[in-house]
Structures are given as C-alpha cells and as structure tokens.
Amino acid sequence: MRKALNHLRKCDPVLCAIIERVGPFRMQYGPAEFCSLAETILYQQLNGKAAATIFKRFAALAGEPLTPGGILKLSDEQLRGVGLSKQKSAYLKDLAAKTASGALDFARLPDLSDAAVIEQLTQVKGIGVWTAHMFLMFALRRPNVLPTGDYGVQAAIKKHYRKRKLPKPKDMEKIARVWEPYRSVACWYMWRSLDIKTL
C-alpha cells in the first residue's frame, strides 16, 4: 500500500493534497461470493435502512448464508412478502439460476481479467457495469478499477479538478491515466474526500 500511495502522491498534486487530508487508506472489503453479490442487488436503489430491513427478512426466509438453492425455492409471493419488488425478485432469481447452472462460476472469477469478470457478471439481469466495478473493487480487491459511472467519483473529480459539470467517462479516463495501476485506491480517496471538509 505504501507503494500505491507514494505513486499517487507523486503523479498527481491534487490527489496528493486529498491523501494528506483524508489520511490512511482503509477500504472495507467483502467476500467474492454469491451472497455478497445477491446483497448488492438487493441494496440497489434503496436507502440503507430500508435495504437492511428487507435484507434481514429476505435472509431469514432464504437461509443464511444465501445460496442459489435457498433463493430458488422461494415463491414470488414470499419475495413480495418481505418487501422485494417484482423486478428485484426477478434479478435475484436470475442470479441464483445462473449460479446454480454454472453459467456464473464464482470460484473462477479471481482468475479472470477485469473485462472478463464484467462480462460474466453483466449477463445477470439487474447487474450493470457499475455493480460489476464495485464487485471488482470491494470483493475481488482489484487495484486498478475506474468506475466511470459512479456518481461519487464523478462529483469528486468535478469538485477537485474544477470542472464546470460532471466529467464524461473519457475525461475521467484522461485524469485517471496517471493513477494507474492504482485507480481503485485513488477512487477510494475521491469518495472519502466528499465526506470531509476539503478546500
């Protein structure tokens, strides 16, 4: 990690100032497993409290840890009963079915390239590139991911690099080129910079 921070401090004065203000790098990682991806799908577009309540009810019904079989045995009525929308239920069932059939193999993901992981994950209904990027960063711990569709990273770049509006993916790529091969670390600092008072 020292190597990553030294590189980022040296290559980008804006980021160097952010690192000084934010302090030590403390990204929270999760397991690269079926259950963590199912949880990510459930949490999409819900506020934290509501999502946590629904997740607790859902997990009590499906069984913990979540398994494809546990989800596939539930009826649409049961899923609706714990507060899941028809769409969210369909996404979770699609994830469970693709995992159960082997179309999505979590054991193989660590050996695949970032692009191949994105391709694997986005075959599941309800998983877009943003979710795949988050899984790469927080579950597979990939060091060089740039989630160009992430609002927090866009907002931080707009603020710190004095852009008039939210940057387009190609502008983000241009700014982040010097961050390579540690773009994930730089993005964590971008997110954290929005939580603290920065100039």
matplotlib code that plots the C-alpha trace (Angstrom):
import matplotlib.pyplot as plt

x = [0.0, 2.9, 4.0, 0.5, 0.3, 3.8, 2.9, -0.4, 1.2, 4.0, 1.9, -1.0, -0.7, -4.5, -4.7, -1.6, -3.5, -6.6, -4.5, -2.9, -6.3, -8.1, -5.3, -4.7, -6.2, -9.0, -11.1, -13.6, -13.5, -16.2, -16.1, -16.1, -19.1, -22.6, -24.1, -22.3, -23.5, -27.1, -26.9, -25.6, -28.5, -31.0, -29.4, -29.6, -31.7, -32.8, -31.7, -29.5, -32.1, -34.9, -32.5, -31.1, -34.6, -35.6, -32.3, -32.8, -36.3, -35.2, -32.2, -34.4, -36.6, -33.9, -31.4, -28.0, -25.6, -27.6, -27.3, -28.8, -30.9, -32.2, -33.4, -34.8, -37.1, -38.9, -42.1, -42.8, -45.4, -42.9, -40.4, -43.1, -44.0, -40.5, -40.7, -38.9, -40.3, -41.2, -38.1, -35.7, -37.1, -36.5, -32.9, -32.2, -33.8, -31.8, -28.5, -29.4, -30.4, -27.2, -25.0, -26.8, -26.4, -22.7, -23.1, -21.7, -18.9, -17.7, -14.7, -13.4, -13.8, -10.5, -8.5, -10.3, -9.3, -11.3, -13.0, -13.9, -15.4, -17.5, -18.7, -19.6, -21.4, -23.4, -25.0, -27.2, -30.4, -30.1, -26.3, -24.8, -21.2, -21.3, -22.2, -19.5, -17.0, -18.0, -17.6, -14.1, -13.0, -14.6, -14.9, -12.1, -9.8, -8.7, -6.3, -6.9, -10.6, -12.1, -15.9, -16.7, -20.4, -20.1, -21.7, -19.4, -16.2, -17.7, -18.7, -15.2, -13.4, -15.7, -15.0, -11.2, -10.3, -12.5, -14.8, -17.9, -20.0, -19.8, -17.0, -17.7, -16.1, -13.4, -12.4, -12.3, -10.0, -7.7, -7.4, -7.0, -4.3, -1.6, -3.2, -2.6, -2.0, -3.8, -7.0, -9.1, -7.1, -7.4, -11.2, -11.5, -9.8, -12.2, -15.2, -13.7, -12.8, -16.5, -17.1, -14.5, -14.2, -11.8, -10.8]
y = [0.0, 2.4, 1.9, 2.8, 5.9, 7.1, 6.6, 8.6, 11.4, 11.8, 11.6, 14.0, 17.1, 17.3, 13.7, 14.3, 17.0, 14.8, 11.9, 14.3, 15.4, 12.1, 10.1, 6.3, 4.1, 1.9, 0.3, -2.2, -5.4, -8.1, -11.8, -12.5, -14.8, -15.4, -14.0, -10.6, -10.1, -11.0, -8.5, -5.8, -6.4, -6.2, -2.9, -1.2, 2.0, 1.6, 3.7, 1.9, 1.5, 0.2, -2.2, -3.6, -4.3, -6.0, -7.9, -9.2, -10.5, -12.0, -13.8, -15.2, -16.7, -17.9, -19.0, -17.7, -17.6, -17.0, -19.8, -20.2, -23.1, -21.0, -18.3, -20.6, -22.4, -19.1, -18.2, -14.7, -14.2, -14.9, -12.5, -9.8, -10.5, -9.5, -6.2, -7.1, -5.6, -7.9, -6.6, -7.1, -10.7, -11.5, -10.2, -12.3, -15.4, -14.9, -14.6, -17.8, -19.7, -18.7, -19.6, -22.9, -23.8, -22.9, -20.1, -17.8, -19.5, -17.5, -19.8, -18.9, -15.1, -14.4, -15.9, -13.8, -10.4, -7.3, -7.2, -10.9, -10.5, -7.6, -9.8, -12.7, -10.5, -8.4, -11.5, -11.5, -9.4, -6.3, -6.3, -3.4, -2.2, -0.1, -3.2, -5.2, -2.4, -2.4, -6.2, -5.9, -3.3, -4.4, -8.2, -9.2, -6.4, -5.3, -2.4, -0.6, -0.1, 3.2, 3.2, 5.9, 5.5, 6.2, 9.5, 9.9, 9.6, 12.0, 14.5, 14.4, 14.9, 17.8, 19.4, 18.9, 19.3, 22.3, 21.1, 23.1, 19.9, 16.2, 14.7, 12.3, 8.8, 9.9, 12.9, 10.7, 8.2, 11.1, 12.4, 8.8, 7.8, 8.9, 7.0, 3.6, 0.9, 2.1, 3.7, 1.8, 3.4, 6.8, 6.3, 5.4, 8.7, 10.5, 9.1, 9.9, 13.5, 14.2, 13.2, 15.6, 19.3, 19.9, 23.2]
z = [0.0, 0.7, -2.9, -4.2, -2.0, -3.0, -6.6, -6.3, -4.3, -6.8, -10.0, -9.1, -6.9, -6.5, -5.3, -3.1, -1.2, -0.8, 0.6, 3.1, 4.3, 4.3, 6.0, 5.9, 3.2, 4.9, 2.2, 3.6, 1.6, 1.4, 0.2, -3.5, -3.2, -4.4, -1.2, -1.4, -5.0, -4.0, -1.2, -3.7, -6.0, -3.1, -1.9, -5.4, -5.4, -1.8, 1.2, 3.7, 6.4, 4.2, 2.4, 5.7, 6.9, 3.7, 3.6, 7.1, 6.3, 3.0, 4.6, 7.3, 4.6, 2.2, 4.9, 5.7, 4.1, 1.0, -1.6, -5.1, -3.9, -0.9, -3.3, -6.0, -3.5, -2.7, -4.5, -5.9, -3.2, -0.5, -2.0, -2.3, 1.3, 2.5, 0.6, -2.7, -5.9, -8.8, -10.7, -7.8, -7.2, -10.9, -10.7, -7.6, -9.2, -12.4, -10.4, -8.4, -11.6, -13.5, -10.5, -10.0, -13.7, -13.6, -16.2, -13.5, -11.5, -8.5, -8.0, -11.4, -11.1, -9.3, -12.2, -14.9, -16.2, -15.1, -18.5, -18.4, -14.8, -16.1, -19.0, -16.6, -14.1, -16.5, -18.1, -14.9, -15.2, -13.0, -12.9, -14.8, -15.3, -12.1, -9.9, -11.7, -11.0, -7.3, -7.1, -8.7, -6.2, -3.0, -3.4, -5.8, -4.5, -7.9, -7.6, -10.9, -11.4, -12.6, -12.1, -14.7, -14.0, -10.2, -9.2, -6.1, -8.2, -10.8, -8.2, -6.5, -9.9, -10.8, -7.4, -7.1, -10.7, -11.1, -13.9, -14.7, -14.9, -14.1, -16.2, -19.0, -18.9, -21.4, -19.3, -16.2, -18.1, -19.0, -15.4, -14.1, -16.6, -14.2, -11.3, -13.0, -11.8, -8.6, -9.8, -7.2, -4.4, -6.0, -6.3, -2.6, -1.8, -4.2, -2.3, 1.1, 0.0, -0.3, 3.4, 4.8, 4.6, 1.8, 0.3]

ax = plt.figure().add_subplot(projection="3d")
ax.plot(x, y, z, "-o")
ax.set_aspect("equal")
plt.show()
